[in-house]
Amino acid sequence: NAEQVDIPRIIEEMEKAGVISSDTLIGIASGEITIAKNREKILNACRKYPMMILSNGIIYSSEAAAILSSDIRSRLNVSIDAGTRETYAKVKGLDAFESVKETLYKYNQAGVKIELKYIILNQNNNKQDLDGFIEIAKEIEPEKIIVSFDFATKQENISKEILNSARRLADASKNFNIDFELVPAFGRQNIAYIMKGEA
């Protein structure tokens, strides 16, 4: 059904109505644009605006790379959620870790600004995965690392292990001069604990 939505027509009507400005950030999410049959049409309709494409990073799109790299306000957001091939397969349900890394390198070489996201779960909050994720970040030099948690967990029930994993990623990001962001859903108290750094 999503492919029946006429995105170019929607953009056109919004422009006619004057409800969209040249600096409006267009988010392309809730579906993988790299496999959409009408991806070129959608991307071209949005290309005059800054864009944020949320992607699983498995498939490289030269069309997306060209458009994203042409606007310094645009970026690609990829949630890896692992630092090892084994954990990636467990968390994501498929063995595509190496493909994702290769795709990220390609986007980086094309000049695309990348946001790397890590959703901390019980399966991926170990030292090997966290350090592996940081190694990937060091290689592709993302604009930002974004850290989240499983939203099925209430913020007051986030475990110390999850918070300490977030702290480890925050400390590593600072050490390697990478911008770092926590999702606000962590809550002020948890964010203060995470950003306090190593004890």
Secondary structure, DSSP 8 states (H G I E B T S, - for coil): -GGGS-HHHHHHHHHHHT---TT--EEE-SS-GGG-TTHHHHHHHHTTS-EEEEE-SSS--HHHHHHHHT-TT-EEEEE---SSHHHHHHHHSSS-HHHHHHHHHHHHHTT--EEEEEEE-TTS-SHHHHHHHHHHHHHH--SEEEEEE-TTS-GGG--HHHHHHHHHHHHHHHHTT-EEEE-GGG-HHHHHHHHT---
